[in-house]
Amino acid sequence: MLVPTDPDSRAGGPKTEEGKEVARWNATRHGIRSPAPVVPGVERKEDWEEHRDGVLESLSPAGHLELTLAERVALLSWRLHRVTRYETESIALSQEKTEEDLAEKRRFSSRVSTSEGIHPEDVSGRAKYAAAKHRLFKRFSKLEDDKKLSALDADSILWSALYRTDVVAEEEEEPEEVLKRVSIPGVPDDTEWEDFEGWTAGMVRTGLEAIAKATNEDPGELLEVATEEARREAASAKYQAEQVERELADMRRQRLLPDEKTLEKVSRYEAHLSRLLFKALHELEALQTRRSGGAAPLARLDVDGLPGISQE
C-alpha cells in the first residue's frame, strides 16, 4: 500500500504553512461565492480577482464571517473604482463633444459667417490654407523664371489675380468670360490650369501678363493687389482660428466636471458605497478585535442602503 508523502494530502486537511495559505483562500473561489461583479466588455474578471485577492490578503480574515466581510469590502471598493471610472468617462465623452457642440453653437450664431467656417476643424484648415497662400505670394516674387511650380500653386496665383481685376471684382464680367481672352504660351487652351503639370514661375508671370492685358490692368499692380489680399485673408483667418481656439479652451474648462445631473448621481452613489464600505470595515475590525481577546461591540451585519439602488 502506497503512503502519500505529501503532508498536506493526508486526512485532516493541510498541515504545512504553504498548504494552510492555499486553503485559506479556497472560499473565495468556490462554494457560496457570487458571480464576479464584472461589466462585460468594460471590466476584466482577472482584474477583479486580483483586486479581491489583494484586499483579502491585506485584511487577513479568519473564519467564515470575517471572510464574508472582507469580501464585501473588496466588492464595495471595486464598485467605488467603477464610480470613479464612470465620472472620468463622462468627462472624457463631454470633452470629445466639445468641437461638435461649438460648431452647433456657431451654426446658429448671427456673428459667424458661413464663409469663415462653422466647425473648428474647418476654421483651422482655412487659417492654414490662407497662411500657406500668403507665403506663396511672398515667395513668388523672388523666384527665378525657370523655377518649377506645382499646378495647385500656379492655379492659386492666377485665379487670385483674376478675381482681383476690376472687371471681375466689380462684377462687370464673370471670370469665365475673361478666361476666353486669356492665352498662356505653353499651356494648352483646353487644359485647366490646375491640371497642367509643366508650370514654371516664368510661365505664371506670363499668365499674369495675359490676364492684365485682357482686363486692361498693370500686371505688377495686379500681383501686388493679389498679394495684399492674400495677406488680409491670412490675418483674418488666423484671428478667426485663434478666437475659436479660445472658445474651445473655455468650453473645455467648463467641462472639467460632469454636468450637474451626472455629478449629483455620482456624488450620491459614491457616498452610499463609502458608507457601506466603512461599515463593513468597522464590523470586520470589531470581529478581529474580539477574536484576539480585545473588547469590541458585538459585530453587526445589518447594511442599510438607499432606496432604488440595488446591491451587487
Disulfide bonds with the S-S distance in Angstrom:
none
